[in-house]
Each structure stands twice: as C-alpha cells, then as structure tokens.
Amino acid sequence: MCMSLIKPMNTIDCIKARRSIRRFLPQKVGHGVIEQLIDCARWAPSWNNCKAVRYTALDKEEHLKVLANTLMAAENKHIVKNAPLILVVSNVKKRSGYERDGHLSSCKGESWEMFDAGVACQTLCLAATELGLGTVIMGTFDEAGIAKFIGLPENEEIIALLACGYANETPKAPRRKEVSEILRFLQ
Ligand SMILES: Cc1cc2nc3c(=O)[nH]c(=O)nc-3n(C[C@H](O)[C@H](O)[C@H](O)COP(=O)(O)O)c2cc1C
C-alpha cells in the first residue's frame, strides 16, 4: 500500500471514525504495515510500564483456515474466514498488577492484565483506522486450542483476537449513550 495516499486524521476524528469491521477485501496487509501497527500499540500505557502485551500475526492462508474452521466460536467464524490477518493478543503472566519483587500489589488483582491489553488493542485499532485498515476485537474463541496451535509460550495467556484488513463494508455506528447518561459531577 502506498502510505502517501493516507490522509492524516486528527485523534478525535479517528476515535469517532473507528468501527468494528467484520467484512474484508482479500488484499493482504503488508508486514511493514503490521510492524507499524505494533509500533503504535507499544506506545500504549501499561501497569508500571511493564510492557507485557504480545502479538502473534497469522496471515498465511492455511493458518487462517484452521483458525476459522476449528478454533473460533460460531459467531466469529465468518469474520476469520474473510480476514487477511488475525492478531492474537496475549499477555505475559504475572507482570501487570505485580511489583518487581513478584507480589500482587493492586486491589484489582490480575485485572490490570486485561486493562493493559485493552488499552493496547484500542491503540492498535486507532492506528489501523488512520492507516486505512479495519479491525474488530474478538472475545470468543478456543483459547487452549489457539495457544497450542500458535505455540504460545507457557508464560503467556491469550486475551483477545483482532481481525484486521481493508474494509469491505461501511457499518453505521452503533448507538452510544449520551454524555449526560454516563458522566456525573460530584456536587
Ligand atoms: C472486549 C471486546 C470483545 C468483543 N468481542 C467481539 C466478538 O467476539 N465478535 C464481534 O463481532 N465483535 C466483538 N466486539 C466488537 C463489539 O461488538 C463492538 O465494539 C461494539 O458493537 C461497538 O461497535 P463499534 O466497535 O463499531 O463502535 C468486541 C469488542 C470488545 C471491546
């Protein structure tokens, strides 16, 4: 893809323009572009800057076929079937929420692992939007099966899957709550 054709977006436009994309063109995502996405994701904040989120890129036809046919929840099969790229987002265990001496220091326990991965995923999705790519986060899949299939290191845990590619749909934005419904000022 020619990067010079991409129009820079301001951050607020990018946040509002991002949509979950579930239909993709067959066009591949270049490895340089994938590296650019991960380069942006690594700038996401993390617990104590522990940098525990990892990414495994699957873009080979035969791998995507196995994933779609045997390792996805029924509702996500059709997404993986037409996505040119799946990123398996994982997390190195016992880092986020932990102190360097190994003790769990937070009242939220290990929840910060999910938090860090979520922040990183959204950062990646926003970068993808700016680069003209569509993404969708997927939360239902055969976790143990995928870990085995990709040879995930023992000390990592899969958090989510991200489908990524050039969009073949322009979905309408699902309704959001009004600011007044979700923000309260302490009086
Ligand atoms: C943690 C999480 C898990 C999700 N899992 C799925 C999923 O398994 N399949 C899917 O099609 N969309 C999934 N989504 C996408 C949401 O359905 C989508 O973000 C929501 O409907 C709002 O639409 P938008 O992203 O276009 O704003 C997930 C989103 C998040 C944040």
The ligand as a Tripos MOL2 file, in Angstrom:
@<TRIPOS>MOLECULE
LIG
   31    33     1     0     0
SMALL
NO_CHARGES

@<TRIPOS>ATOM
      1 C1        -13.7480   -6.9290   24.6720 C.3       1 LIG1
      2 C2        -14.4870   -6.9290   23.3510 C.ar      1 LIG1
      3 C3        -14.8710   -8.1340   22.7960 C.ar      1 LIG1
      4 C4        -15.5300   -8.1480   21.5700 C.ar      1 LIG1
      5 N1        -15.8460   -9.3610   21.0030 N.ar      1 LIG1
      6 C5        -16.4210   -9.3850   19.7880 C.ar      1 LIG1
      7 C6        -16.6480  -10.6270   19.1390 C.ar      1 LIG1
      8 O1        -16.3130  -11.7020   19.6690 O.2       1 LIG1
      9 N2        -17.2150  -10.6130   17.9000 N.ar      1 LIG1
     10 C7        -17.5690   -9.4360   17.2750 C.ar      1 LIG1
     11 O2        -18.0780   -9.4920   16.1540 O.2       1 LIG1
     12 N3        -17.3650   -8.2350   17.8710 N.ar      1 LIG1
     13 C8        -16.7780   -8.1790   19.0910 C.ar      1 LIG1
     14 N4        -16.5210   -6.9660   19.6950 N.ar      1 LIG1
     15 C9        -16.8650   -5.7100   18.9910 C.3       1 LIG1
     16 C10       -18.0890   -5.0130   19.6230 C.3       1 LIG1
     17 O3        -19.2520   -5.7350   19.2890 O.3       1 LIG1
     18 C11       -18.1550   -3.5690   19.0850 C.3       1 LIG1
     19 O4        -17.0260   -2.8770   19.5350 O.3       1 LIG1
     20 C12       -19.4160   -2.8370   19.5570 C.3       1 LIG1
     21 O5        -20.5670   -3.4000   19.0000 O.3       1 LIG1
     22 C13       -19.3950   -1.3460   19.1480 C.3       1 LIG1
     23 O6        -19.2260   -1.1970   17.7610 O.3       1 LIG1
     24 P1        -18.0140   -0.3350   17.1510 P.3       1 LIG1
     25 O7        -16.7520   -1.0340   17.5450 O.co2     1 LIG1
     26 O8        -18.1990   -0.3170   15.6620 O.co2     1 LIG1
     27 O9        -18.0780    1.0290   17.7400 O.co2     1 LIG1
     28 C14       -15.8470   -6.9260   20.9000 C.ar      1 LIG1
     29 C15       -15.4360   -5.7200   21.4710 C.ar      1 LIG1
     30 C16       -14.7450   -5.7090   22.6720 C.ar      1 LIG1
     31 C17       -14.2700   -4.3940   23.2360 C.3       1 LIG1
@<TRIPOS>BOND
     1     1     2 1
     2     2     3 ar
     3     2    30 ar
     4     3     4 ar
     5     4     5 ar
     6     4    28 ar
     7     5     6 ar
     8     6     7 ar
     9     6    13 1
    10     7     8 2
    11     7     9 ar
    12     9    10 ar
    13    10    11 2
    14    10    12 ar
    15    12    13 ar
    16    13    14 ar
    17    14    15 1
    18    14    28 ar
    19    15    16 1
    20    16    17 1
    21    16    18 1
    22    18    19 1
    23    18    20 1
    24    20    21 1
    25    20    22 1
    26    22    23 1
    27    23    24 1
    28    24    25 2
    29    24    26 1
    30    24    27 1
    31    28    29 ar
    32    29    30 ar
    33    30    31 1
@<TRIPOS>SUBSTRUCTURE
     1 LIG1         1 GROUP 0 **** ****
